Amino acid sequence: MRHPIRRNPHLVLRFIERETSPVARPGPLVVMWRWRYEAALLVGGPAIAIVAVRTLGPAVTVVTGSLVCLLVLLWPQARREVASRFWCVVTPHRVRKACAEALIVNRRGRLPVILRTRPEPFGERLWVWCRAGISPEDLERARDVIAAACWLAHGVRITRDPQRASLVIVDVLRRSERPVPRQPVETAERTLTRFRP
């Protein structure tokens, strides 16, 4: 017996939206900027290893590299620092992917710009600049999509900057045992002085 095909109107609308307003492809400079940390690690890691082998020798380089890795694995503070820096590199990619999936784009298909990511005791804090055509309410409506896209996050908090209408602070909550400060904007004013006109 054949079952009738059930159509989900929500999925049909998402398909139509995706086909009529696709996300614009980033240019080469934007791609280089978004992947700058990975490119630096890909180029810088082997370059440092080659220079170390030529100056110190292969045995000393292997022993030193092993000791550094062992130190990071055994020292809890170093392990937390490496993990928080890892998440500061991964989270902007995931937030961009969530914005693309939730179609938080302007009419030209451009995504919001992530200006900065900083580790915090509760997870990561991102400063997101909304282009013309994107509002902070768009990010607020897609909060669940962003939280689901950020791996191992249990929530996301969206806060609008009181002085700049286009600036949004996105807190990715990863550690539930660490309290989230109530007013992230006060710290944002101190740390974002370079973004002031």
Residue frames as qw, qx, qy, qz and C-alpha x, y, z in Angstrom:
[[0.000, 0.889, 0.458, 0.000, 0.00, 0.00, 0.00],
 [0.431, 0.359, -0.010, 0.828, 1.41, 3.38, -0.99],
 [0.241, -0.664, -0.426, 0.565, 1.36, 6.25, 1.45],
 [0.294, 0.896, 0.236, 0.237, 0.39, 9.65, 0.09],
 [0.538, 0.201, -0.165, 0.802, 3.27, 12.12, -0.10],
 [0.274, -0.868, -0.354, 0.215, 2.97, 14.73, 2.58],
 [0.437, 0.568, -0.013, 0.698, 4.35, 18.12, 1.74],
 [0.442, -0.569, -0.354, 0.596, 5.76, 20.27, 4.45],
 [0.246, 0.912, 0.235, 0.230, 4.83, 23.88, 3.58],
 [0.382, -0.870, 0.218, 0.223, 7.69, 25.18, 5.75],
 [0.635, -0.236, 0.555, 0.482, 10.26, 23.20, 3.75],
 [0.485, 0.613, 0.493, 0.381, 8.71, 24.31, 0.46],
 [0.013, -0.996, -0.076, -0.044, 8.93, 27.95, 1.55],
 [0.516, -0.681, 0.386, 0.348, 12.56, 27.49, 2.61],
 [0.650, 0.128, 0.574, 0.482, 13.38, 25.96, -0.78],
 [0.314, 0.827, 0.357, 0.300, 11.74, 28.87, -2.60],
 [0.246, -0.958, 0.098, 0.109, 13.54, 31.41, -0.40],
 [0.633, -0.438, 0.475, 0.427, 16.88, 29.69, -0.96],
 [0.579, 0.326, 0.561, 0.494, 16.44, 29.60, -4.72],
 [0.190, 0.884, 0.312, 0.291, 15.20, 33.18, -5.03],
 [0.116, -0.940, 0.248, -0.204, 17.68, 34.84, -2.66],
 [0.917, 0.012, -0.250, 0.312, 20.89, 32.82, -2.64],
 [0.517, -0.772, 0.123, 0.348, 23.82, 33.72, -0.46],
 [0.454, 0.851, -0.264, -0.014, 26.45, 35.60, -2.48],
 [0.907, 0.033, -0.142, 0.396, 29.81, 33.94, -3.00],
 [0.365, -0.861, 0.103, 0.338, 32.58, 35.76, -1.12],
 [0.508, 0.811, -0.286, 0.058, 35.44, 37.28, -3.07],
 [0.810, 0.181, -0.419, 0.368, 39.03, 36.02, -2.75],
 [0.120, 0.463, -0.439, 0.761, 40.02, 38.70, -0.22],
 [0.663, -0.398, 0.148, -0.617, 37.02, 37.87, 1.97],
 [0.966, -0.044, -0.251, -0.029, 37.87, 34.16, 1.79],
 [0.589, 0.329, -0.466, 0.572, 41.47, 34.90, 2.77],
 [0.199, -0.480, 0.355, -0.777, 40.29, 37.05, 5.67],
 [0.828, -0.302, 0.007, -0.472, 37.83, 34.43, 6.93],
 [0.984, -0.037, -0.127, 0.123, 40.43, 31.63, 6.78],
 [0.203, 0.833, -0.405, 0.317, 43.43, 33.70, 7.97],
 [0.544, -0.576, 0.560, -0.242, 44.11, 31.67, 11.12],
 [0.933, 0.079, 0.351, -0.002, 43.93, 28.34, 9.33],
 [0.680, 0.687, -0.103, 0.234, 46.16, 29.64, 6.52],
 [0.057, -0.819, 0.488, -0.296, 48.69, 30.99, 9.03],
 [0.734, -0.369, 0.549, -0.155, 48.76, 27.63, 10.81],
 [0.912, 0.337, 0.227, 0.058, 49.05, 25.74, 7.53],
 [0.554, 0.731, -0.196, 0.347, 51.94, 27.90, 6.31],
 [0.163, -0.801, 0.426, -0.387, 53.50, 28.91, 9.63],
 [0.864, -0.364, 0.320, -0.139, 53.58, 25.46, 11.26],
 [0.922, 0.222, 0.114, 0.296, 55.71, 23.76, 8.61],
 [0.362, 0.794, -0.195, 0.447, 57.85, 26.90, 8.22],
 [0.431, -0.743, 0.401, -0.317, 58.65, 26.94, 11.95],
 [0.938, -0.174, 0.297, 0.026, 59.37, 23.21, 11.86],
 [0.787, 0.502, -0.007, 0.358, 61.76, 23.59, 8.88],
 [0.105, 0.826, -0.312, 0.458, 63.60, 26.51, 10.49],
 [0.658, -0.600, 0.383, -0.246, 63.85, 24.62, 13.80],
 [0.969, 0.047, 0.189, 0.153, 65.20, 21.47, 12.10],
 [0.631, 0.630, -0.100, 0.441, 67.80, 23.50, 10.21],
 [0.025, -0.782, 0.353, -0.512, 68.97, 25.50, 13.22],
 [0.573, -0.516, 0.509, -0.381, 68.59, 23.03, 16.12],
 [0.099, 0.241, -0.958, -0.123, 68.60, 19.68, 14.38],
 [0.595, -0.216, -0.576, -0.517, 65.85, 17.08, 13.99],
 [0.532, -0.244, -0.757, 0.291, 66.29, 15.41, 17.39],
 [0.115, -0.183, -0.412, 0.885, 66.09, 18.63, 19.40],
 [0.362, -0.049, -0.250, -0.897, 63.12, 19.80, 17.34],
 [0.612, -0.246, -0.695, -0.288, 61.18, 16.56, 17.93],
 [0.445, -0.270, -0.679, 0.518, 61.96, 16.58, 21.67],
 [0.015, 0.118, 0.208, -0.971, 61.01, 20.26, 22.04],
 [0.472, -0.119, -0.412, -0.771, 57.78, 19.82, 20.07],
 [0.598, -0.270, -0.754, -0.033, 56.88, 16.76, 22.13],
 [0.305, -0.235, -0.574, 0.723, 57.53, 18.62, 25.39],
 [0.215, 0.022, -0.013, -0.976, 55.36, 21.54, 24.29],
 [0.588, -0.187, -0.570, -0.542, 52.51, 19.17, 23.33],
 [0.556, -0.255, -0.743, 0.272, 52.89, 17.29, 26.62],
 [0.122, -0.121, -0.387, 0.906, 52.85, 20.56, 28.56],
 [0.406, -0.076, -0.216, -0.885, 49.64, 21.64, 26.83],
 [0.648, -0.211, -0.672, -0.289, 48.01, 18.26, 27.54],
 [0.566, -0.262, -0.671, 0.401, 49.02, 18.10, 31.20],
 [0.122, -0.144, -0.316, 0.930, 48.71, 21.73, 32.32],
 [0.152, 0.641, 0.745, -0.107, 44.98, 22.53, 32.74],
 [0.057, 0.788, 0.091, -0.607, 45.37, 26.29, 32.20],
 [0.025, -0.407, 0.632, 0.659, 47.25, 25.77, 28.93],
 [0.139, 0.259, 0.928, 0.228, 44.70, 23.19, 27.82],
 [0.139, 0.752, 0.556, -0.325, 41.83, 25.60, 28.52],
 [0.020, 0.707, -0.194, -0.680, 43.63, 28.40, 26.67],
 [0.065, -0.173, 0.808, 0.560, 44.21, 26.23, 23.58],
 [0.126, 0.468, 0.873, 0.045, 40.61, 25.02, 23.64],
 [0.111, 0.793, 0.350, -0.486, 39.23, 28.55, 23.96],
 [0.028, 0.572, -0.436, -0.694, 41.41, 29.75, 21.05],
 [0.135, 0.089, 0.917, 0.364, 40.23, 26.77, 19.00],
 [0.140, 0.660, 0.725, -0.140, 36.60, 27.73, 19.61],
 [0.049, 0.764, 0.026, -0.642, 37.37, 31.37, 18.72],
 [0.004, 0.330, -0.686, -0.649, 38.50, 30.14, 15.29],
 [0.041, 0.245, 0.943, 0.223, 35.65, 27.65, 14.73],
 [0.114, 0.599, 0.642, -0.465, 32.70, 29.66, 16.07],
 [0.213, 0.560, -0.126, -0.791, 32.75, 32.49, 13.47],
 [0.161, 0.128, -0.830, -0.518, 32.59, 29.88, 10.69],
 [0.045, -0.368, -0.924, 0.093, 29.62, 28.22, 12.37],
 [0.134, 0.620, 0.387, -0.669, 27.81, 31.52, 12.94],
 [0.213, 0.419, -0.439, -0.766, 28.31, 32.45, 9.27],
 [0.142, -0.068, -0.940, -0.303, 26.96, 29.04, 8.25],
 [0.031, 0.511, 0.777, -0.366, 23.93, 29.51, 10.52],
 [0.187, 0.590, 0.060, -0.783, 23.28, 32.95, 9.01],
 [0.210, 0.245, -0.698, -0.640, 23.48, 31.46, 5.52],
 [0.120, -0.241, -0.960, -0.078, 21.07, 28.66, 6.45],
 [0.018, 0.623, 0.621, -0.475, 18.65, 31.04, 8.17],
 [0.345, 0.622, 0.422, 0.563, 18.93, 33.41, 5.17],
 [0.264, -0.869, -0.139, 0.394, 20.13, 36.34, 7.25],
 [0.506, 0.058, 0.379, 0.773, 21.40, 38.19, 4.21],
 [0.195, 0.557, 0.062, -0.805, 20.74, 41.52, 2.52],
 [0.725, 0.569, 0.179, -0.345, 19.19, 41.76, -0.94],
 [0.431, 0.706, -0.546, -0.136, 22.58, 41.26, -2.58],
 [0.948, -0.037, -0.315, -0.012, 23.02, 38.02, -0.65],
 [0.360, 0.505, -0.556, 0.553, 25.77, 39.24, 1.68],
 [0.676, -0.440, -0.562, 0.184, 26.10, 37.88, 5.19],
 [0.344, -0.934, 0.055, -0.086, 26.70, 39.96, 8.33],
 [0.514, 0.586, -0.486, 0.395, 30.36, 40.66, 9.10],
 [0.794, -0.544, -0.203, 0.183, 31.97, 39.14, 12.19],
 [0.145, 0.909, -0.264, 0.289, 34.36, 41.82, 13.41],
 [0.055, 0.540, -0.735, 0.408, 35.91, 40.10, 16.38],
 [0.853, -0.300, -0.395, -0.159, 35.70, 36.96, 18.49],
 [0.001, -0.590, 0.614, -0.524, 36.96, 36.77, 22.05],
 [0.551, -0.189, -0.805, 0.114, 37.03, 33.91, 24.57],
 [0.411, -0.530, 0.197, -0.715, 34.98, 34.42, 27.69],
 [0.236, -0.226, 0.865, -0.380, 34.47, 32.26, 30.80],
 [0.672, 0.259, 0.496, -0.484, 31.03, 31.20, 29.51],
 [0.759, 0.407, 0.474, 0.180, 32.13, 30.53, 25.90],
 [0.427, 0.093, 0.308, 0.845, 32.78, 33.05, 23.13],
 [0.149, 0.785, 0.307, -0.517, 31.68, 36.60, 22.45],
 [0.461, 0.275, 0.521, 0.664, 31.35, 37.77, 18.85],
 [0.130, 0.607, 0.106, -0.777, 30.86, 41.31, 17.59],
 [0.423, 0.384, 0.733, 0.369, 28.72, 41.17, 14.45],
 [0.095, 0.373, -0.095, -0.918, 28.18, 44.10, 12.11],
 [0.496, 0.537, 0.675, -0.098, 24.81, 44.02, 10.35],
 [0.223, 0.048, 0.473, 0.851, 25.04, 45.26, 6.78],
 [0.399, 0.194, 0.017, -0.896, 22.34, 47.50, 5.33],
 [0.680, 0.031, -0.514, -0.522, 19.28, 45.30, 4.93],
 [0.644, -0.164, -0.722, 0.194, 20.02, 43.15, 8.00],
 [0.362, -0.699, 0.133, -0.602, 18.73, 44.07, 11.45],
 [0.065, -0.339, 0.828, -0.441, 19.59, 42.79, 14.92],
 [0.727, 0.029, 0.364, -0.581, 16.06, 41.36, 15.07],
 [0.801, 0.372, -0.406, -0.234, 16.98, 39.01, 12.21],
 [0.352, 0.363, -0.800, 0.322, 19.74, 37.55, 14.36],
 [0.385, -0.165, 0.613, -0.669, 17.42, 37.40, 17.36],
 [0.838, 0.162, 0.023, -0.521, 14.84, 35.43, 15.36],
 [0.816, 0.351, -0.459, -0.007, 17.54, 32.97, 14.25],
 [0.291, -0.669, 0.592, -0.342, 18.97, 32.50, 17.74],
 [0.865, -0.135, 0.450, -0.178, 18.01, 28.81, 17.89],
 [0.849, 0.517, -0.036, 0.105, 19.53, 28.16, 14.45],
 [0.233, 0.780, -0.481, 0.326, 22.78, 29.83, 15.52],
 [0.550, -0.512, 0.579, -0.317, 22.87, 27.87, 18.78],
 [0.944, 0.100, 0.304, -0.082, 22.33, 24.60, 16.91],
 [0.709, 0.657, -0.177, 0.185, 25.06, 25.43, 14.38],
 [0.006, 0.738, -0.576, 0.352, 27.65, 26.23, 17.07],
 [0.744, 0.003, -0.666, 0.052, 28.90, 22.83, 18.11],
 [0.543, -0.229, -0.661, 0.465, 28.50, 21.92, 21.79],
 [0.082, -0.199, 0.182, -0.960, 26.76, 25.20, 22.62],
 [0.067, -0.446, -0.867, 0.212, 23.73, 25.07, 24.88],
 [0.088, 0.865, 0.456, -0.188, 22.50, 28.55, 24.00],
 [0.399, 0.287, 0.176, 0.853, 23.12, 31.90, 22.34],
 [0.093, -0.784, -0.409, 0.457, 22.38, 35.37, 23.65],
 [0.378, 0.513, 0.323, 0.700, 21.95, 38.28, 21.23],
 [0.243, -0.743, -0.309, 0.542, 22.44, 41.83, 22.54],
 [0.396, 0.790, 0.225, 0.411, 22.15, 45.03, 20.54],
 [0.470, -0.063, -0.186, 0.861, 24.80, 47.69, 21.11],
 [0.008, -0.807, -0.491, 0.328, 23.07, 50.80, 22.52],
 [0.087, -0.719, 0.166, 0.669, 25.31, 53.25, 20.65],
 [0.126, 0.340, -0.691, -0.626, 25.55, 51.57, 17.24],
 [0.768, 0.187, 0.209, -0.576, 22.37, 50.26, 15.65],
 [0.784, 0.430, -0.401, -0.200, 24.26, 47.97, 13.28],
 [0.234, 0.437, -0.816, 0.297, 26.47, 46.32, 15.93],
 [0.862, -0.321, -0.132, -0.370, 25.29, 43.16, 17.67],
 [0.109, -0.515, 0.812, -0.252, 26.99, 41.17, 20.41],
 [0.879, -0.026, -0.371, -0.300, 26.49, 37.41, 20.11],
 [0.329, -0.522, 0.726, -0.305, 27.36, 35.37, 23.21],
 [0.764, 0.091, -0.605, -0.204, 27.79, 31.66, 22.52],
 [0.579, -0.535, 0.442, -0.428, 27.14, 29.87, 25.82],
 [0.682, 0.268, -0.680, -0.023, 29.19, 26.70, 26.16],
 [0.368, 0.029, -0.779, 0.507, 29.92, 26.37, 29.88],
 [0.451, -0.657, -0.435, -0.419, 26.80, 26.35, 32.02],
 [0.661, -0.490, -0.394, 0.410, 28.78, 26.39, 35.27],
 [0.335, -0.101, -0.025, 0.937, 30.17, 29.85, 34.43],
 [0.166, 0.755, 0.507, -0.381, 27.68, 32.70, 34.84],
 [0.388, 0.512, 0.375, 0.668, 27.03, 35.02, 31.93],
 [0.135, -0.243, -0.259, 0.925, 27.38, 38.70, 32.84],
 [0.265, 0.687, 0.616, -0.281, 24.11, 40.61, 32.63],
 [0.283, 0.918, 0.030, -0.278, 25.38, 43.58, 30.64],
 [0.794, 0.035, 0.321, 0.515, 27.85, 42.54, 27.93],
 [0.360, 0.841, 0.184, 0.359, 27.63, 46.00, 26.35],
 [0.344, -0.921, 0.175, 0.055, 29.64, 47.65, 29.14],
 [0.668, -0.373, 0.503, 0.402, 32.64, 45.46, 28.37],
 [0.621, 0.509, 0.452, 0.388, 32.02, 45.92, 24.67],
 [0.104, 0.987, 0.054, 0.107, 32.34, 49.69, 25.03],
 [0.442, -0.773, 0.404, 0.209, 35.76, 49.30, 26.65],
 [0.647, -0.175, 0.647, 0.364, 37.08, 46.74, 24.17],
 [0.534, 0.557, 0.540, 0.336, 35.63, 48.13, 20.95],
 [0.087, -0.830, -0.024, 0.550, 37.11, 51.59, 21.10],
 [0.259, -0.299, 0.607, 0.689, 38.97, 50.98, 17.87],
 [0.199, 0.445, 0.795, 0.362, 35.66, 50.51, 16.02],
 [0.033, 0.808, 0.369, -0.458, 34.46, 53.97, 16.99],
 [0.530, 0.727, 0.239, 0.366, 34.41, 56.48, 14.11]]
